[in-house]
């Protein structure tokens, strides 16, 4: 009975949000798409004037995340069509939500394939198939987006907020040390590593220790990473070192470090992301 009430409330919330956003000058296409036997549900937000110069898929962070309509509206207000969707097993999306082993190799690959399926919707949609299309997201998306871009070969750009450019194990070492708490003075990754009293061992049952650098070294598309210097969830210093290595190899990657922000910094840094996407996509028109 409880789950039924939750589902009903989710549908009512999405309907109300859709009505509200439509009243504010956005058009919404409700979409469904298949991925690994599950039917995933989402929404594409378009500017009311249908003047679209780019399109993106927004990939979730960790946790039971439903579609983020406010993020999509922000993109649409700048002429960027945005597809947001309920993570598998959440909201109106089918499939099983993986909570216990969310960073396993199997689940990271599964979520990457979900993002690819969403990207394919944009490739086939009459309003977006002829514009540059990218992948964006926050936090855990730092492992998912590069892998999805590599596997699909169809993304034109990527943007990540607080996305770790580290192995999953390295982020785990860091976030356990900081308890995921932002601070004006966060420790370095080396400090977190040196503080361990027991050697960290990656459990075999999780499969490969996912490393976004494996995909980033193969991609030929531009990318932007947005970091907050006070981020206590991911090792920003190590992520920047890894990004610089990619940049030195000739990759078209950039990053911005905001000195007074933490992990959840989307609201404050959205203008930076919008300007970057506009620069990368409008030049290709």
Secondary structure, DSSP 8 states (H G I E B T S, - for coil): -HHHHHHHHHHHHHHHHHHHHHHTTEEEEEEEEEETTEEEEEEEEEETT---SEEEEEE--SSS----HHHHHHHHTTTEEEEEE--TTSTT--S----TTTTSHHHHHHHHHHHHHHHHHHHHSTTTTTSEEEEEEETTHHHHHHHHHHHH---SEEEEES---SBHHHHHHHHHHHTT---SS---HHHHHHT-SS-----GGG-S--BHHHHHTT--SEEEEEEETT-SSS-HHHHHHHHHHHHHTT--EEEEEETT--S--HHHHHHHHHHHHHHHHHTT-
